[in-house]
Amino acid sequence: MALVYKDFSEDASDEFWCAGDNQLFLTPYVWGDSRRYGIAWTKVDKIFFPCQLPSEDDEAMTHFLLGVLDLNQKKIDVYDSIYSEPYEAGMNYMQMYARMIPHLLKFSQFDKNHKSFGNVFNKFDIQWQRSPHQTGSTDCGAFLIKFAELLMIGKDVQQFQPEDIKDFRKELAANLWAHGEWKRNSGYDTPPENVGDDYESENETFCPKEL
């Protein structure tokens, strides 16, 4: 999103999505055309996406937060381990998604293929949700993962206690180690990933395209 938003803000037309990298980077997410994207958006009601806020100083640390795109309610829920209400940097970043995604869905003829989306492509509403607050200065990424985990199994993020983040970090490390061992023992080799790589998918991308 961030890579193409500047160009989009200058040309918010259907033709924009047909232009080279714009189609390559974004439309496959909706169509489910590549192994990287797993499943088409038409088959789900919510989409989880991590966000890293841009920094004015390239060397400065940036903040992570979780966005949840609700296709039925046409809104983006934001889960932030520092703020429980909108603030300038976070809102400016989420506005990018709220503005671009409806245009992307309209171009992709999303309304013809999703059971309950409808045919209205207005800008998505952005809602900051109450969530536990971090106490450590570098815990936002771990909180993001925990928020996603709880939401995916239908639990309230506020059930998580901030003081448990250290134990959750250990759990993450153990799971990553176990996954690495599985890959090593099974002989599985992760394919290299490059920007724009479609993993040699046999599916061709057309413009426009019926889902």
N, C-alpha and C positions, 0 to 999 in steps of 0.2 A: 504493500500500500504506500509506504513512505517513498519508495523509489519512483512512483509514477504520479504522486498526488500533485506535484507542482504543475506538470503538464496537463493533468486533468482539470485543475482549477482554471486553466486558460482555454480549455476546449472540452466542455462537458457535453459532448455529442455522442451519438451511437457510433459514428465513424472513429472516435477515439479508441474504442475497444478493438478495432480491426488493425490498429497500427503496431506492427512488429512486436516489440517487447511487451507492450501493454497486454496484448492477448496472451503472449507466452507466459507472463508472470501470474496473471490474475484469473482469467477465464477458466483455466483448467481446474481451479479450486471448486468452481460451481459445477462444472461438468463431470468431475471425477475421472478425468481422462488419463491420469498418470498414477503410477504406483505411490508416488509421494503423497497424493491427495486422498487415497483410500476409497472414499465413497462420495457420491454426488450429494450436493446440498438438498436436492429434492427429496431425499430419503430420510432426512433428519429434521428436527424442529429447533434444535439449539446447536450452536457452534462455539467452541471455546477457543480463545486466541490470546496468547500472552503478548504483552506490550512492554517495550522498553522505551521509556521517555527519552527523547533526544537531549543531548547536553550542549550547552553553549560553548563549553570547553571540552575539546576532544579527549583530554586527559582526566576529566572529572568523572566521578562515579555517577551512574544514572539509576533511576528507580524503575522497578518492575511492578506491573499491576496486571490483573486479569480482566479481560473483557468477555462477556457472554452474549452472543448475538441470538436473540429470540425471534425467530422468523414468524411465529404466529402472532406475537404481540407487537412486532415491528419496533423493537427497542433493543438497546444495548445496556446490559447491567454491568456495572463496574465494581470490582472487588479490590480494595486498596488497603494494604496493611499499615498505612500511615494516616490517610484521610478518609473520613466517612461522608464527606460532602464534596461537591465539585470545587476545583481550584484551577487556576489559570493554565498551568502547564499540562495538567492531566486532561482538562476539558478540551484544550486546543488539539491535543493529539487524538482524542476520541472523536472529535468533530470530523476528522479526516475519514474515519470509517463510516460514521453516520451519514455523511454526504455521498461518498463514493459507492457504497454497497447497493443502495437502491438503483442507481444508474446501471451498475453491473448486472443486477438481477433483471432489470427491464430488458437490457440488451440480450440477455441469455434466455428470454422468454420463460422466465421462471414461473410465472403465474399459471402457465399451461400444464405444469408438471408437478407442482406441489399441492397437496390435498387441501391445505387450509390457509395458504398465504393470501389469496385474493388477488386483485388486480390494481392495488394502490401502491405507488412507488414513491411515497413521500420520504423526506428525510427521517431517519430513525431517531426515536427519542432516546436520550441518554440518562440513565438513572444510577446514581451512586448508592451502593448498598452498604448497610452496616456490617462491619466485619471486625474480627480481633485485630488489635494493633501490636505491631512489633516493638520490642524494646531494644534489640540490637540494631546497630547501624547497617548491617549487611544481611539482614534476614528476609528482605522483601522477596527474593527469588524463591526461597523455601516456602514462604507463606503462599505465594502464587500457586505453587504445585499442590500444597495442602488444600487450598480453596477449591482447585479443580477436582481433586480427588473426592472431597466431600460432596460437591455439587453433582458429580457424575453418579453418585450412589444415592442421591436424593436427600442428603442430610443438610442441616443448617450449619453454615460456616461458623456461626457464633458458638457452636458446641465445642470448638477447638480452643484450648487454653494456650495463650501465648507462651507460658513458661514451659510448655511441652515441645517447643520448637527444637530444642537440642536433641531430644530423643528422636524426633522426626528426621533430623539431619542424619543421625546414625542409621535409621531405617532406610533412608535413601541410599546411603553409601553401601549398606549391605545388599540392597536389591541390585544396585549397579554392578557390584562385584559378582553376585550370583549370575546375573545376565551375561557378564563377560566370560565367566566360567562355562556357561552353557554354550556360548558361541565358540569358545576354544575347543570344547569337547565334541561338539557336533560338527565342527568343520565349517560352520556358517561364516561367510565372508561378506561384510557390509559393502555394497557397491559404492564407489566414489560418487559424491554429490557435488554438482556444479550448478551455478546459477543458470536456469533455463534448461537444465538437463531433464529430459523426459524418460530416462531409463530405457531408451530404445523402444518406447511404446509403439505398438502397431496402429494405434488410433491416430487418425489425422485430425487436425484442428481446422475447422472451417469457420467462416465469418459471413453472415451470422450462422448460428447452429441451432438445430432443434435438439433439446435435451432428450 
